[in-house]
């Protein structure tokens, strides 16, 4: 799968095509896609910071680093949920079925 921030534009294009987003659904979709992009940037920044500094050797410092990773992930999930709800409400029943399948996989959990 790779890292969550890799190939985000390709993943967004894939999801849009699979969901068959219509012009009428574009505003909700664009908000959702922008959230995916924003989350990807946050993950990339966190990854780069960790790659530069490495994991701390002291246990309390490692716990603090893990907490930062989890906080970033929680913020991303909250933002994704806020963008997903209006999009999901705008989908047809068939699109909802597809979304339920797509977002149950790791690809959908960007």
Order of alpha helices (4+ residues) and beta strands (2+ residues): alpha-alpha-alpha-alpha
